[in-house]
Amino acid sequence: MKDKTIYMYVSYTLIRKESDDDTSWTDEVHVANEIKSWHTDLDFEVDDINITTFKTEGNKYYIKGDNNE
């Protein structure tokens, strides 16, 4: 049987409450590496990953770095 390559586009939102004890969750590179590692452990190859950090204020969302911090 010939191997086939299947491509998937996966999108999800991660939510975590702030913690003074652990700041690694705010490091976008660290989060991307952890997600890549998890998928690699499941035998997936991760070609591209983009992390956009945003905060909420009421029902408004602000992207990190948009002068709204």
mmCIF file as Biopython writes it, N, C-alpha, C and O atoms, coordinates in Angstrom:
data_model
#
loop_
_atom_site.group_PDB
_atom_site.id
_atom_site.type_symbol
_atom_site.label_atom_id
_atom_site.label_alt_id
_atom_site.label_comp_id
_atom_site.label_asym_id
_atom_site.label_entity_id
_atom_site.label_seq_id
_atom_site.pdbx_PDB_ins_code
_atom_site.Cartn_x
_atom_site.Cartn_y
_atom_site.Cartn_z
_atom_site.occupancy
_atom_site.B_iso_or_equiv
_atom_site.auth_seq_id
_atom_site.auth_asym_id
_atom_site.pdbx_PDB_model_num
ATOM 1   N N  . MET A ? 1  ? 0.844   -1.186 0.000  1.0 0.0 1  A 1 
ATOM 2   C CA . MET A ? 1  ? 0.000   0.000  0.000  1.0 0.0 1  A 1 
ATOM 3   C C  . MET A ? 1  ? 0.886   1.244  0.000  1.0 0.0 1  A 1 
ATOM 4   O O  . MET A ? 1  ? 1.838   1.340  0.774  1.0 0.0 1  A 1 
ATOM 5   N N  . LYS A ? 2  ? 0.568   2.169  -0.855 1.0 0.0 2  A 1 
ATOM 6   C CA . LYS A ? 2  ? 1.336   3.398  -0.971 1.0 0.0 2  A 1 
ATOM 7   C C  . LYS A ? 2  ? 0.921   4.386  0.132  1.0 0.0 2  A 1 
ATOM 8   O O  . LYS A ? 2  ? -0.265  4.584  0.393  1.0 0.0 2  A 1 
ATOM 9   N N  . ASP A ? 3  ? 1.932   5.000  0.773  1.0 0.0 3  A 1 
ATOM 10  C CA . ASP A ? 3  ? 1.646   6.002  1.800  1.0 0.0 3  A 1 
ATOM 11  C C  . ASP A ? 3  ? 1.026   7.240  1.166  1.0 0.0 3  A 1 
ATOM 12  O O  . ASP A ? 3  ? 1.410   7.647  0.069  1.0 0.0 3  A 1 
ATOM 13  N N  . LYS A ? 4  ? 0.084   7.821  1.852  1.0 0.0 4  A 1 
ATOM 14  C CA . LYS A ? 4  ? -0.549  9.049  1.400  1.0 0.0 4  A 1 
ATOM 15  C C  . LYS A ? 4  ? -0.263  10.149 2.413  1.0 0.0 4  A 1 
ATOM 16  O O  . LYS A ? 4  ? -0.147  9.891  3.611  1.0 0.0 4  A 1 
ATOM 17  N N  . THR A ? 5  ? -0.151  11.361 1.925  1.0 0.0 5  A 1 
ATOM 18  C CA . THR A ? 5  ? 0.026   12.512 2.799  1.0 0.0 5  A 1 
ATOM 19  C C  . THR A ? 5  ? -1.292  13.260 2.873  1.0 0.0 5  A 1 
ATOM 20  O O  . THR A ? 5  ? -1.892  13.594 1.852  1.0 0.0 5  A 1 
ATOM 21  N N  . ILE A ? 6  ? -1.729  13.514 4.080  1.0 0.0 6  A 1 
ATOM 22  C CA . ILE A ? 6  ? -2.966  14.255 4.314  1.0 0.0 6  A 1 
ATOM 23  C C  . ILE A ? 6  ? -2.601  15.554 5.022  1.0 0.0 6  A 1 
ATOM 24  O O  . ILE A ? 6  ? -1.887  15.541 6.025  1.0 0.0 6  A 1 
ATOM 25  N N  . TYR A ? 7  ? -3.087  16.664 4.503  1.0 0.0 7  A 1 
ATOM 26  C CA . TYR A ? 7  ? -2.840  17.961 5.103  1.0 0.0 7  A 1 
ATOM 27  C C  . TYR A ? 7  ? -4.079  18.396 5.870  1.0 0.0 7  A 1 
ATOM 28  O O  . TYR A ? 7  ? -5.203  18.222 5.398  1.0 0.0 7  A 1 
ATOM 29  N N  . MET A ? 8  ? -3.871  18.967 7.063  1.0 0.0 8  A 1 
ATOM 30  C CA . MET A ? 8  ? -4.979  19.450 7.881  1.0 0.0 8  A 1 
ATOM 31  C C  . MET A ? 8  ? -4.691  20.882 8.313  1.0 0.0 8  A 1 
ATOM 32  O O  . MET A ? 8  ? -3.563  21.221 8.673  1.0 0.0 8  A 1 
ATOM 33  N N  . TYR A ? 9  ? -5.708  21.703 8.272  1.0 0.0 9  A 1 
ATOM 34  C CA . TYR A ? 9  ? -5.622  23.035 8.861  1.0 0.0 9  A 1 
ATOM 35  C C  . TYR A ? 9  ? -6.375  22.967 10.173 1.0 0.0 9  A 1 
ATOM 36  O O  . TYR A ? 9  ? -7.560  22.635 10.193 1.0 0.0 9  A 1 
ATOM 37  N N  . VAL A ? 10 ? -5.701  23.278 11.269 1.0 0.0 10 A 1 
ATOM 38  C CA . VAL A ? 10 ? -6.296  23.189 12.601 1.0 0.0 10 A 1 
ATOM 39  C C  . VAL A ? 10 ? -6.270  24.576 13.230 1.0 0.0 10 A 1 
ATOM 40  O O  . VAL A ? 10 ? -5.257  25.273 13.178 1.0 0.0 10 A 1 
ATOM 41  N N  . SER A ? 11 ? -7.384  24.968 13.818 1.0 0.0 11 A 1 
ATOM 42  C CA . SER A ? 11 ? -7.463  26.267 14.467 1.0 0.0 11 A 1 
ATOM 43  C C  . SER A ? 11 ? -8.152  26.101 15.808 1.0 0.0 11 A 1 
ATOM 44  O O  . SER A ? 11 ? -9.216  25.488 15.898 1.0 0.0 11 A 1 
ATOM 45  N N  . TYR A ? 12 ? -7.537  26.652 16.855 1.0 0.0 12 A 1 
ATOM 46  C CA . TYR A ? 12 ? -8.193  26.634 18.160 1.0 0.0 12 A 1 
ATOM 47  C C  . TYR A ? 12 ? -7.687  27.797 18.997 1.0 0.0 12 A 1 
ATOM 48  O O  . TYR A ? 12 ? -6.624  28.354 18.723 1.0 0.0 12 A 1 
ATOM 49  N N  . THR A ? 13 ? -8.446  28.157 20.008 1.0 0.0 13 A 1 
ATOM 50  C CA . THR A ? 13 ? -8.096  29.248 20.911 1.0 0.0 13 A 1 
ATOM 51  C C  . THR A ? 13 ? -7.728  28.656 22.262 1.0 0.0 13 A 1 
ATOM 52  O O  . THR A ? 13 ? -8.471  27.840 22.809 1.0 0.0 13 A 1 
ATOM 53  N N  . LEU A ? 14 ? -6.598  29.059 22.795 1.0 0.0 14 A 1 
ATOM 54  C CA . LEU A ? 14 ? -6.169  28.630 24.117 1.0 0.0 14 A 1 
ATOM 55  C C  . LEU A ? 14 ? -6.495  29.729 25.120 1.0 0.0 14 A 1 
ATOM 56  O O  . LEU A ? 14 ? -6.269  30.909 24.850 1.0 0.0 14 A 1 
ATOM 57  N N  . ILE A ? 15 ? -7.021  29.345 26.263 1.0 0.0 15 A 1 
ATOM 58  C CA . ILE A ? 15 ? -7.369  30.314 27.304 1.0 0.0 15 A 1 
ATOM 59  C C  . ILE A ? 15 ? -6.719  29.844 28.602 1.0 0.0 15 A 1 
ATOM 60  O O  . ILE A ? 15 ? -6.811  28.670 28.963 1.0 0.0 15 A 1 
ATOM 61  N N  . ARG A ? 16 ? -6.067  30.764 29.295 1.0 0.0 16 A 1 
ATOM 62  C CA . ARG A ? 16 ? -5.452  30.417 30.572 1.0 0.0 16 A 1 
ATOM 63  C C  . ARG A ? 16 ? -5.478  31.641 31.467 1.0 0.0 16 A 1 
ATOM 64  O O  . ARG A ? 16 ? -5.207  32.755 31.019 1.0 0.0 16 A 1 
ATOM 65  N N  . LYS A ? 17 ? -5.807  31.430 32.735 1.0 0.0 17 A 1 
ATOM 66  C CA . LYS A ? 17 ? -5.812  32.534 33.686 1.0 0.0 17 A 1 
ATOM 67  C C  . LYS A ? 17 ? -4.378  32.911 34.026 1.0 0.0 17 A 1 
ATOM 68  O O  . LYS A ? 17 ? -3.482  32.068 34.010 1.0 0.0 17 A 1 
ATOM 69  N N  . GLU A ? 18 ? -4.171  34.187 34.333 1.0 0.0 18 A 1 
ATOM 70  C CA . GLU A ? 18 ? -2.840  34.663 34.675 1.0 0.0 18 A 1 
ATOM 71  C C  . GLU A ? 18 ? -2.339  34.014 35.955 1.0 0.0 18 A 1 
ATOM 72  O O  . GLU A ? 18 ? -3.112  33.707 36.862 1.0 0.0 18 A 1 
ATOM 73  N N  . SER A ? 19 ? -1.029  33.811 36.007 1.0 0.0 19 A 1 
ATOM 74  C CA . SER A ? 19 ? -0.397  33.232 37.179 1.0 0.0 19 A 1 
ATOM 75  C C  . SER A ? 19 ? 0.925   33.942 37.412 1.0 0.0 19 A 1 
ATOM 76  O O  . SER A ? 19 ? 1.743   34.067 36.501 1.0 0.0 19 A 1 
ATOM 77  N N  . ASP A ? 20 ? 1.129   34.408 38.646 1.0 0.0 20 A 1 
ATOM 78  C CA . ASP A ? 20 ? 2.392   35.062 38.984 1.0 0.0 20 A 1 
ATOM 79  C C  . ASP A ? 20 ? 3.532   34.054 39.071 1.0 0.0 20 A 1 
ATOM 80  O O  . ASP A ? 20 ? 4.698   34.425 38.941 1.0 0.0 20 A 1 
ATOM 81  N N  . ASP A ? 21 ? 3.204   32.786 39.289 1.0 0.0 21 A 1 
ATOM 82  C CA . ASP A ? 21 ? 4.219   31.750 39.464 1.0 0.0 21 A 1 
ATOM 83  C C  . ASP A ? 21 ? 4.789   31.255 38.150 1.0 0.0 21 A 1 
ATOM 84  O O  . ASP A ? 21 ? 5.912   30.751 38.128 1.0 0.0 21 A 1 
ATOM 85  N N  . ASP A ? 22 ? 4.053   31.380 37.049 1.0 0.0 22 A 1 
ATOM 86  C CA . ASP A ? 22 ? 4.479   30.811 35.772 1.0 0.0 22 A 1 
ATOM 87  C C  . ASP A ? 22 ? 4.242   31.823 34.660 1.0 0.0 22 A 1 
ATOM 88  O O  . ASP A ? 22 ? 3.097   32.110 34.311 1.0 0.0 22 A 1 
ATOM 89  N N  . THR A ? 23 ? 5.314   32.359 34.108 1.0 0.0 23 A 1 
ATOM 90  C CA . THR A ? 23 ? 5.174   33.340 33.026 1.0 0.0 23 A 1 
ATOM 91  C C  . THR A ? 23 ? 5.449   32.732 31.657 1.0 0.0 23 A 1 
ATOM 92  O O  . THR A ? 23 ? 5.348   33.429 30.647 1.0 0.0 23 A 1 
ATOM 93  N N  . SER A ? 24 ? 5.800   31.429 31.601 1.0 0.0 24 A 1 
ATOM 94  C CA . SER A ? 24 ? 6.123   30.808 30.311 1.0 0.0 24 A 1 
ATOM 95  C C  . SER A ? 24 ? 4.921   30.779 29.377 1.0 0.0 24 A 1 
ATOM 96  O O  . SER A ? 24 ? 5.090   30.738 28.158 1.0 0.0 24 A 1 
ATOM 97  N N  . TRP A ? 25 ? 3.721   30.799 29.922 1.0 0.0 25 A 1 
ATOM 98  C CA . TRP A ? 25 ? 2.525   30.733 29.087 1.0 0.0 25 A 1 
ATOM 99  C C  . TRP A ? 25 ? 2.312   32.012 28.291 1.0 0.0 25 A 1 
ATOM 100 O O  . TRP A ? 25 ? 1.541   32.012 27.330 1.0 0.0 25 A 1 
ATOM 101 N N  . THR A ? 26 ? 2.977   33.104 28.667 1.0 0.0 26 A 1 
ATOM 102 C CA . THR A ? 26 ? 2.840   34.355 27.912 1.0 0.0 26 A 1 
ATOM 103 C C  . THR A ? 26 ? 3.892   34.475 26.821 1.0 0.0 26 A 1 
ATOM 104 O O  . THR A ? 26 ? 3.842   35.407 26.018 1.0 0.0 26 A 1 
ATOM 105 N N  . ASP A ? 27 ? 4.839   33.552 26.776 1.0 0.0 27 A 1 
ATOM 106 C CA . ASP A ? 27 ? 5.906   33.557 25.775 1.0 0.0 27 A 1 
ATOM 107 C C  . ASP A ? 27 ? 5.410   32.819 24.538 1.0 0.0 27 A 1 
ATOM 108 O O  . ASP A ? 27 ? 5.292   31.594 24.546 1.0 0.0 27 A 1 
ATOM 109 N N  . GLU A ? 28 ? 5.119   33.573 23.466 1.0 0.0 28 A 1 
ATOM 110 C CA . GLU A ? 28 ? 4.528   32.988 22.259 1.0 0.0 28 A 1 
ATOM 111 C C  . GLU A ? 28 ? 5.423   31.926 21.638 1.0 0.0 28 A 1 
ATOM 112 O O  . GLU A ? 28 ? 4.915   30.931 21.121 1.0 0.0 28 A 1 
ATOM 113 N N  . VAL A ? 29 ? 6.728   32.106 21.673 1.0 0.0 29 A 1 
ATOM 114 C CA . VAL A ? 29 ? 7.657   31.118 21.121 1.0 0.0 29 A 1 
ATOM 115 C C  . VAL A ? 29 ? 7.594   29.832 21.940 1.0 0.0 29 A 1 
ATOM 116 O O  . VAL A ? 29 ? 7.573   28.735 21.383 1.0 0.0 29 A 1 
ATOM 117 N N  . HIS A ? 30 ? 7.565   29.971 23.254 1.0 0.0 30 A 1 
ATOM 118 C CA . HIS A ? 30 ? 7.468   28.797 24.128 1.0 0.0 30 A 1 
ATOM 119 C C  . HIS A ? 30 ? 6.173   28.025 23.866 1.0 0.0 30 A 1 
ATOM 120 O O  . HIS A ? 30 ? 6.188   26.799 23.764 1.0 0.0 30 A 1 
ATOM 121 N N  . VAL A ? 31 ? 5.064   28.740 23.760 1.0 0.0 31 A 1 
ATOM 122 C CA . VAL A ? 31 ? 3.773   28.101 23.506 1.0 0.0 31 A 1 
ATOM 123 C C  . VAL A ? 31 ? 3.799   27.384 22.158 1.0 0.0 31 A 1 
ATOM 124 O O  . VAL A ? 31 ? 3.343   26.245 22.055 1.0 0.0 31 A 1 
ATOM 125 N N  . ALA A ? 32 ? 4.324   28.035 21.130 1.0 0.0 32 A 1 
ATOM 126 C CA . ALA A ? 32 ? 4.417   27.415 19.801 1.0 0.0 32 A 1 
ATOM 127 C C  . ALA A ? 32 ? 5.262   26.146 19.854 1.0 0.0 32 A 1 
ATOM 128 O O  . ALA A ? 32 ? 4.894   25.130 19.265 1.0 0.0 32 A 1 
ATOM 129 N N  . ASN A ? 33 ? 6.392   26.203 20.555 1.0 0.0 33 A 1 
ATOM 130 C CA . ASN A ? 33 ? 7.247   25.015 20.673 1.0 0.0 33 A 1 
ATOM 131 C C  . ASN A ? 33 ? 6.557   23.878 21.407 1.0 0.0 33 A 1 
ATOM 132 O O  . ASN A ? 33 ? 6.723   22.716 21.037 1.0 0.0 33 A 1 
ATOM 133 N N  . GLU A ? 34 ? 5.789   24.192 22.437 1.0 0.0 34 A 1 
ATOM 134 C CA . GLU A ? 34 ? 5.054   23.161 23.177 1.0 0.0 34 A 1 
ATOM 135 C C  . GLU A ? 34 ? 3.978   22.510 22.300 1.0 0.0 34 A 1 
ATOM 136 O O  . GLU A ? 34 ? 3.797   21.293 22.334 1.0 0.0 34 A 1 
ATOM 137 N N  . ILE A ? 35 ? 3.272   23.323 21.522 1.0 0.0 35 A 1 
ATOM 138 C CA . ILE A ? 35 ? 2.240   22.790 20.627 1.0 0.0 35 A 1 
ATOM 139 C C  . ILE A ? 35 ? 2.884   21.917 19.550 1.0 0.0 35 A 1 
ATOM 140 O O  . ILE A ? 35 ? 2.378   20.838 19.241 1.0 0.0 35 A 1 
ATOM 141 N N  . LYS A ? 36 ? 4.001   22.380 18.977 1.0 0.0 36 A 1 
ATOM 142 C CA . LYS A ? 36 ? 4.715   21.584 17.974 1.0 0.0 36 A 1 
ATOM 143 C C  . LYS A ? 36 ? 5.178   20.258 18.570 1.0 0.0 36 A 1 
ATOM 144 O O  . LYS A ? 36 ? 5.046   19.210 17.939 1.0 0.0 36 A 1 
ATOM 145 N N  . SER A ? 37 ? 5.716   20.305 19.779 1.0 0.0 37 A 1 
ATOM 146 C CA . SER A ? 37 ? 6.207   19.101 20.442 1.0 0.0 37 A 1 
ATOM 147 C C  . SER A ? 37 ? 5.070   18.107 20.669 1.0 0.0 37 A 1 
ATOM 148 O O  . SER A ? 37 ? 5.235   16.909 20.443 1.0 0.0 37 A 1 
ATOM 149 N N  . TRP A ? 38 ? 3.933   18.597 21.110 1.0 0.0 38 A 1 
ATOM 150 C CA . TRP A ? 38 ? 2.783   17.731 21.370 1.0 0.0 38 A 1 
ATOM 151 C C  . TRP A ? 38 ? 2.332   17.041 20.081 1.0 0.0 38 A 1 
ATOM 152 O O  . TRP A ? 38 ? 2.076   15.837 20.074 1.0 0.0 38 A 1 
ATOM 153 N N  . HIS A ? 39 ? 2.236   17.801 19.002 1.0 0.0 39 A 1 
ATOM 154 C CA . HIS A ? 39 ? 1.807   17.225 17.723 1.0 0.0 39 A 1 
ATOM 155 C C  . HIS A ? 39 ? 2.851   16.268 17.155 1.0 0.0 39 A 1 
ATOM 156 O O  . HIS A ? 39 ? 2.502   15.239 16.576 1.0 0.0 39 A 1 
ATOM 157 N N  . THR A ? 40 ? 4.122   16.602 17.317 1.0 0.0 40 A 1 
ATOM 158 C CA . THR A ? 40 ? 5.196   15.721 16.855 1.0 0.0 40 A 1 
ATOM 159 C C  . THR A ? 40 ? 5.154   14.388 17.600 1.0 0.0 40 A 1 
ATOM 160 O O  . THR A ? 40 ? 5.386   13.334 17.008 1.0 0.0 40 A 1 
ATOM 161 N N  . ASP A ? 41 ? 4.860   14.439 18.895 1.0 0.0 41 A 1 
ATOM 162 C CA . ASP A ? 41 ? 4.725   13.211 19.683 1.0 0.0 41 A 1 
ATOM 163 C C  . ASP A ? 41 ? 3.604   12.317 19.155 1.0 0.0 41 A 1 
ATOM 164 O O  . ASP A ? 41 ? 3.620   11.102 19.354 1.0 0.0 41 A 1 
ATOM 165 N N  . LEU A ? 42 ? 2.636   12.930 18.483 1.0 0.0 42 A 1 
ATOM 166 C CA . LEU A ? 42 ? 1.514   12.183 17.898 1.0 0.0 42 A 1 
ATOM 167 C C  . LEU A ? 42 ? 1.773   11.837 16.427 1.0 0.0 42 A 1 
ATOM 168 O O  . LEU A ? 42 ? 0.857   11.453 15.699 1.0 0.0 42 A 1 
ATOM 169 N N  . ASP A ? 43 ? 3.033   11.979 16.002 1.0 0.0 43 A 1 
ATOM 170 C CA . ASP A ? 43 ? 3.488   11.659 14.641 1.0 0.0 43 A 1 
ATOM 171 C C  . ASP A ? 43 ? 2.961   12.609 13.569 1.0 0.0 43 A 1 
ATOM 172 O O  . ASP A ? 43 ? 2.850   12.228 12.404 1.0 0.0 43 A 1 
ATOM 173 N N  . PHE A ? 44 ? 2.638   13.834 13.953 1.0 0.0 44 A 1 
ATOM 174 C CA . PHE A ? 44 ? 2.266   14.855 12.982 1.0 0.0 44 A 1 
ATOM 175 C C  . PHE A ? 44 ? 3.476   15.737 12.722 1.0 0.0 44 A 1 
ATOM 176 O O  . PHE A ? 44 ? 4.306   15.939 13.608 1.0 0.0 44 A 1 
ATOM 177 N N  . GLU A ? 45 ? 3.574   16.256 11.522 1.0 0.0 45 A 1 
ATOM 178 C CA . GLU A ? 45 ? 4.596   17.238 11.173 1.0 0.0 45 A 1 
ATOM 179 C C  . GLU A ? 45 ? 3.916   18.601 11.154 1.0 0.0 45 A 1 
ATOM 180 O O  . GLU A ? 45 ? 2.909   18.783 10.470 1.0 0.0 45 A 1 
ATOM 181 N N  . VAL A ? 46 ? 4.452   19.542 11.891 1.0 0.0 46 A 1 
ATOM 182 C CA . VAL A ? 46 ? 3.883   20.888 11.945 1.0 0.0 46 A 1 
ATOM 183 C C  . VAL A ? 46 ? 4.686   21.779 11.011 1.0 0.0 46 A 1 
ATOM 184 O O  . VAL A ? 46 ? 5.853   22.068 11.275 1.0 0.0 46 A 1 
ATOM 185 N N  . ASP A ? 47 ? 4.065   22.217 9.916  1.0 0.0 47 A 1 
ATOM 186 C CA . ASP A ? 47 ? 4.754   23.051 8.934  1.0 0.0 47 A 1 
ATOM 187 C C  . ASP A ? 47 ? 4.798   24.518 9.338  1.0 0.0 47 A 1 
ATOM 188 O O  . ASP A ? 47 ? 5.796   25.199 9.099  1.0 0.0 47 A 1 
ATOM 189 N N  . ASP A ? 48 ? 3.741   25.001 9.939  1.0 0.0 48 A 1 
ATOM 190 C CA . ASP A ? 48 ? 3.661   26.423 10.247 1.0 0.0 48 A 1 
ATOM 191 C C  . ASP A ? 48 ? 2.740   26.601 11.438 1.0 0.0 48 A 1 
ATOM 192 O O  . ASP A ? 48 ? 1.698   25.951 11.527 1.0 0.0 48 A 1 
ATOM 193 N N  . ILE A ? 49 ? 3.117   27.470 12.342 1.0 0.0 49 A 1 
ATOM 194 C CA . ILE A ? 49 ? 2.258   27.778 13.480 1.0 0.0 49 A 1 
ATOM 195 C C  . ILE A ? 49 ? 2.376   29.271 13.773 1.0 0.0 49 A 1 
ATOM 196 O O  . ILE A ? 49 ? 3.477   29.821 13.798 1.0 0.0 49 A 1 
ATOM 197 N N  . ASN A ? 50 ? 1.252   29.911 13.990 1.0 0.0 50 A 1 
ATOM 198 C CA . ASN A ? 50 ? 1.206   31.339 14.298 1.0 0.0 50 A 1 
ATOM 199 C C  . ASN A ? 50 ? 0.488   31.528 15.622 1.0 0.0 50 A 1 
ATOM 200 O O  . ASN A ? 50 ? -0.591  30.977 15.841 1.0 0.0 50 A 1 
ATOM 201 N N  . ILE A ? 51 ? 1.092   32.304 16.495 1.0 0.0 51 A 1 
ATOM 202 C CA . ILE A ? 51 ? 0.500   32.595 17.797 1.0 0.0 51 A 1 
ATOM 203 C C  . ILE A ? 51 ? 0.210   34.090 17.842 1.0 0.0 51 A 1 
ATOM 204 O O  . ILE A ? 51 ? 1.102   34.899 17.590 1.0 0.0 51 A 1 
ATOM 205 N N  . THR A ? 52 ? -1.013  34.461 18.156 1.0 0.0 52 A 1 
ATOM 206 C CA . THR A ? 52 ? -1.398  35.856 18.353 1.0 0.0 52 A 1 
ATOM 207 C C  . THR A ? 52 ? -1.978  35.972 19.754 1.0 0.0 52 A 1 
ATOM 208 O O  . THR A ? 52 ? -3.010  35.375 20.060 1.0 0.0 52 A 1 
ATOM 209 N N  . THR A ? 53 ? -1.314  36.736 20.591 1.0 0.0 53 A 1 
ATOM 210 C CA . THR A ? 53 ? -1.786  36.927 21.961 1.0 0.0 53 A 1 
ATOM 211 C C  . THR A ? 53 ? -2.698  38.140 21.998 1.0 0.0 53 A 1 
ATOM 212 O O  . THR A ? 53 ? -2.374  39.189 21.441 1.0 0.0 53 A 1 
ATOM 213 N N  . PHE A ? 54 ? -3.832  37.993 22.651 1.0 0.0 54 A 1 
ATOM 214 C CA . PHE A ? 54 ? -4.738  39.122 22.793 1.0 0.0 54 A 1 
ATOM 215 C C  . PHE A ? 54 ? -5.319  39.122 24.189 1.0 0.0 54 A 1 
ATOM 216 O O  . PHE A ? 54 ? -5.314  38.098 24.873 1.0 0.0 54 A 1 
ATOM 217 N N  . LYS A ? 55 ? -5.814  40.256 24.607 1.0 0.0 55 A 1 
ATOM 218 C CA . LYS A ? 55 ? -6.454  40.351 25.906 1.0 0.0 55 A 1 
ATOM 219 C C  . LYS A ? 55 ? -7.889  40.835 25.708 1.0 0.0 55 A 1 
ATOM 220 O O  . LYS A ? 55 ? -8.238  41.403 24.674 1.0 0.0 55 A 1 
ATOM 221 N N  . THR A ? 56 ? -8.687  40.598 26.707 1.0 0.0 56 A 1 
ATOM 222 C CA . THR A ? 56 ? -10.080 41.030 26.638 1.0 0.0 56 A 1 
ATOM 223 C C  . THR A ? 56 ? -10.326 42.113 27.683 1.0 0.0 56 A 1 
ATOM 224 O O  . THR A ? 56 ? -9.691  42.153 28.737 1.0 0.0 56 A 1 
ATOM 225 N N  . GLU A ? 57 ? -11.246 42.964 27.361 1.0 0.0 57 A 1 
ATOM 226 C CA . GLU A ? 57 ? -11.711 43.973 28.301 1.0 0.0 57 A 1 
ATOM 227 C C  . GLU A ? 57 ? -13.207 44.101 28.060 1.0 0.0 57 A 1 
ATOM 228 O O  . GLU A ? 57 ? -13.645 44.750 27.110 1.0 0.0 57 A 1 
ATOM 229 N N  . GLY A ? 58 ? -13.981 43.472 28.934 1.0 0.0 58 A 1 
ATOM 230 C CA . GLY A ? 58 ? -15.408 43.374 28.676 1.0 0.0 58 A 1 
ATOM 231 C C  . GLY A ? 58 ? -15.622 42.470 27.486 1.0 0.0 58 A 1 
ATOM 232 O O  . GLY A ? 58 ? -15.164 41.328 27.489 1.0 0.0 58 A 1 
ATOM 233 N N  . ASN A ? 59 ? -16.311 42.957 26.462 1.0 0.0 59 A 1 
ATOM 234 C CA . ASN A ? 59 ? -16.511 42.156 25.259 1.0 0.0 59 A 1 
ATOM 235 C C  . ASN A ? 59 ? -15.626 42.633 24.107 1.0 0.0 59 A 1 
ATOM 236 O O  . ASN A ? 59 ? -15.879 42.299 22.949 1.0 0.0 59 A 1 
ATOM 237 N N  . LYS A ? 60 ? -14.575 43.423 24.427 1.0 0.0 60 A 1 
ATOM 238 C CA . LYS A ? 60 ? -13.645 43.909 23.415 1.0 0.0 60 A 1 
ATOM 239 C C  . LYS A ? 60 ? -12.353 43.107 23.495 1.0 0.0 60 A 1 
ATOM 240 O O  . LYS A ? 60 ? -11.895 42.762 24.584 1.0 0.0 60 A 1 
ATOM 241 N N  . TYR A ? 61 ? -11.772 42.815 22.344 1.0 0.0 61 A 1 
ATOM 242 C CA . TYR A ? 61 ? -10.520 42.077 22.257 1.0 0.0 61 A 1 
ATOM 243 C C  . TYR A ? 61 ? -9.432  42.980 21.700 1.0 0.0 61 A 1 
ATOM 244 O O  . TYR A ? 61 ? -9.649  43.700 20.725 1.0 0.0 61 A 1 
ATOM 245 N N  . TYR A ? 62 ? -8.269  42.938 22.322 1.0 0.0 62 A 1 
ATOM 246 C CA . TYR A ? 62 ? -7.141  43.735 21.885 1.0 0.0 62 A 1 
ATOM 247 C C  . TYR A ? 62 ? -5.961  42.813 21.594 1.0 0.0 62 A 1 
ATOM 248 O O  . TYR A ? 62 ? -5.600  41.981 22.427 1.0 0.0 62 A 1 
ATOM 249 N N  . ILE A ? 63 ? -5.364  42.955 20.426 1.0 0.0 63 A 1 
ATOM 250 C CA . ILE A ? 63 ? -4.171  42.181 20.090 1.0 0.0 63 A 1 
ATOM 251 C C  . ILE A ? 63 ? -2.995  42.784 20.820 1.0 0.0 63 A 1 
ATOM 252 O O  . ILE A ? 63 ? -2.830  44.004 20.848 1.0 0.0 63 A 1 
ATOM 253 N N  . LYS A ? 64 ? -2.177  41.935 21.411 1.0 0.0 64 A 1 
ATOM 254 C CA . LYS A ? 64 ? -0.995  42.384 22.158 1.0 0.0 64 A 1 
ATOM 255 C C  . LYS A ? 64 ? -0.133  43.248 21.243 1.0 0.0 64 A 1 
ATOM 256 O O  . LYS A ? 64 ? 0.162   42.871 20.108 1.0 0.0 64 A 1 
ATOM 257 N N  . GLY A ? 65 ? 0.270   44.421 21.758 1.0 0.0 65 A 1 
ATOM 258 C CA . GLY A ? 65 ? 1.131   45.310 20.990 1.0 0.0 65 A 1 
ATOM 259 C C  . GLY A ? 65 ? 0.386   46.355 20.200 1.0 0.0 65 A 1 
ATOM 260 O O  . GLY A ? 65 ? 1.017   47.158 19.514 1.0 0.0 65 A 1 
ATOM 261 N N  . ASP A ? 66 ? -0.935  46.380 20.267 1.0 0.0 66 A 1 
ATOM 262 C CA . ASP A ? 66 ? -1.716  47.390 19.551 1.0 0.0 66 A 1 
ATOM 263 C C  . ASP A ? 66 ? -1.941  48.657 20.378 1.0 0.0 66 A 1 
ATOM 264 O O  . ASP A ? 66 ? -2.968  49.321 20.233 1.0 0.0 66 A 1 
ATOM 265 N N  . ASN A ? 67 ? -0.990  48.987 21.238 1.0 0.0 67 A 1 
ATOM 266 C CA . ASN A ? 67 ? -1.057  50.168 22.098 1.0 0.0 67 A 1 
ATOM 267 C C  . ASN A ? 67 ? -2.267  50.152 23.025 1.0 0.0 67 A 1 
ATOM 268 O O  . ASN A ? 67 ? -2.744  51.210 23.437 1.0 0.0 67 A 1 
ATOM 269 N N  . ASN A ? 68 ? -2.765  48.972 23.354 1.0 0.0 68 A 1 
ATOM 270 C CA . ASN A ? 68 ? -3.907  48.847 24.242 1.0 0.0 68 A 1 
ATOM 271 C C  . ASN A ? 68 ? -3.542  48.088 25.510 1.0 0.0 68 A 1 
ATOM 272 O O  . ASN A ? 68 ? -4.433  47.629 26.225 1.0 0.0 68 A 1 
ATOM 273 N N  . GLU A ? 69 ? -2.269  47.946 25.801 1.0 0.0 69 A 1 
ATOM 274 C CA . GLU A ? 69 ? -1.858  47.139 26.938 1.0 0.0 69 A 1 
ATOM 275 C C  . GLU A ? 69 ? -1.974  47.922 28.213 1.0 0.0 69 A 1 
ATOM 276 O O  . GLU A ? 69 ? -1.669  47.403 29.287 1.0 0.0 69 A 1 
#
